């Protein structure tokens, strides 16, 4: 068995973007940098008090940004105007159990001024189309909350 998996192909697939990063030192004393220099962060363990971020924070930031994009996409498709100030607070928990480490997440979505039923439908549909949500589906517990 190899560590490389064959890429799954999708009908009418079009590559939109490939992110390239280089990480050394891991979460304990590491650094991560993107090939274009736009991302350049120091890494440190959660709660260590040392300078730097951790993988869970970066994952939460990436997922919440992607989810907001999915909300905008879904709203456009449904011809619904999103409020000017939608916000997503992502919480990603790093947990340890007998069988090892695992993640759990909550996405707290605020769509002020939008009818609650409409907002809930948009959140649920965005969760179906967001690439991060798709990648985590069935792998981690996710709680979607309309706040």
C-alpha positions in Angstrom: 0.0 0.0 0.0 1.3 3.4 -0.9 0.8 6.7 1.0 -0.4 8.3 -2.3 -4.0 7.9 -3.2 -5.3 8.3 -6.8 -7.1 11.5 -7.3 -10.9 11.1 -7.6 -12.1 12.6 -10.9 -15.4 14.3 -11.2 -17.5 14.9 -14.3 -16.6 18.2 -16.0 -13.8 18.8 -13.4 -11.9 22.0 -13.7 -8.9 22.8 -11.4 -9.4 26.2 -9.9 -6.4 26.5 -7.6 -3.6 24.6 -5.9 -2.2 25.8 -2.6 1.5 25.0 -2.0 3.0 25.2 1.5 6.2 24.1 3.1 6.2 23.3 6.8 9.1 22.4 9.1 9.2 21.7 12.8 5.6 20.7 13.2 3.3 22.2 15.8 6.0 22.3 18.5 8.5 24.8 17.1 7.6 25.0 13.4 6.9 27.4 10.7 4.7 27.2 7.6 5.0 29.3 4.5 3.1 29.3 1.2 5.0 29.3 -2.1 3.8 32.8 -2.9 4.8 34.2 0.5 1.2 35.3 1.4 1.1 32.8 4.3 4.1 32.9 6.7 3.4 31.7 10.2 5.1 30.4 13.2 3.6 27.3 14.9 3.2 26.4 18.5 1.2 24.0 20.5 -2.3 25.1 21.7 -2.1 26.7 25.1 1.7 26.9 25.2 1.7 30.7 25.4 4.5 30.7 22.8 4.3 32.9 19.7 2.6 31.3 16.8 -0.6 29.6 15.7 -1.6 26.0 15.6 -3.1 23.7 13.0 -6.6 23.8 14.7 -6.7 27.6 14.4 -5.6 27.5 10.8 -8.2 24.8 10.0 -10.9 26.9 11.7 -10.0 30.0 9.8 -9.8 28.2 6.5 -13.1 26.4 7.0 -15.0 29.5 8.2 -13.7 31.5 5.2 -14.6 28.7 2.8 -18.0 28.3 4.4 -18.8 32.0 4.0 -18.0 31.7 0.3 -20.3 28.7 0.1 -23.1 30.7 1.8 -22.6 33.5 -0.8 -22.7 31.0 -3.6 -25.9 29.3 -2.4 -27.5 32.7 -1.8 -26.7 33.8 -5.4 -28.1 30.6 -6.8 -31.3 31.1 -4.8 -31.4 34.8 -5.6 -31.3 35.7 -2.0 -29.4 38.8 -0.8 -27.1 38.0 2.1 -26.7 40.6 4.8 -23.7 42.9 4.5 -22.1 41.5 7.6 -22.4 37.7 7.7 -20.0 36.1 10.2 -18.9 32.6 11.0 -17.2 31.7 14.3 -15.6 28.3 13.8 -14.6 26.3 16.9 -12.3 23.3 16.3 -11.6 21.0 19.3 -8.5 18.8 19.5 -9.5 15.8 21.6 -7.8 12.6 22.8 -9.5 9.3 23.4 -8.3 5.7 23.9 -8.0 5.3 20.1 -6.0 8.5 19.6 -6.5 12.1 18.7 -9.6 13.4 16.9 -11.3 16.7 16.0 -14.8 18.0 16.7 -16.1 21.3 15.3 -18.9 23.9 15.6 -19.7 26.5 13.0 -21.7 29.4 14.5 -23.2 31.3 11.7 -24.7 34.8 12.0 -26.8 36.1 9.2 -28.3 39.2 10.8 -31.6 40.5 9.4 -32.3 37.4 7.4 -35.5 35.4 8.1 -34.5 32.6 10.4 -36.0 29.8 8.2 -34.3 31.2 5.1 -31.0 31.6 7.0 -31.2 28.0 8.3 -31.9 26.6 4.8 -28.9 28.6 3.4 -26.6 27.3 6.2 -27.7 23.7 5.6 -27.2 24.0 1.8 -23.8 25.7 2.3 -22.7 22.8 4.5 -23.6 20.4 1.6 -21.5 22.4 -1.0 -18.6 23.8 1.1 -15.4 21.8 0.2 -14.2 21.8 3.8 -17.6 20.5 5.0 -17.4 17.8 2.3 -13.9 16.8 3.3 -14.9 16.4 7.0 -18.3 14.8 6.4 -18.3 11.4 8.2 -14.9 12.1 9.6 -15.5 14.5 12.5 -18.6 15.6 14.4 -19.8 19.0 13.2 -22.5 21.1 14.9 -24.0 23.9 12.7 -25.5 26.7 14.7 -27.4 29.6 13.4 -26.8 32.4 16.0 
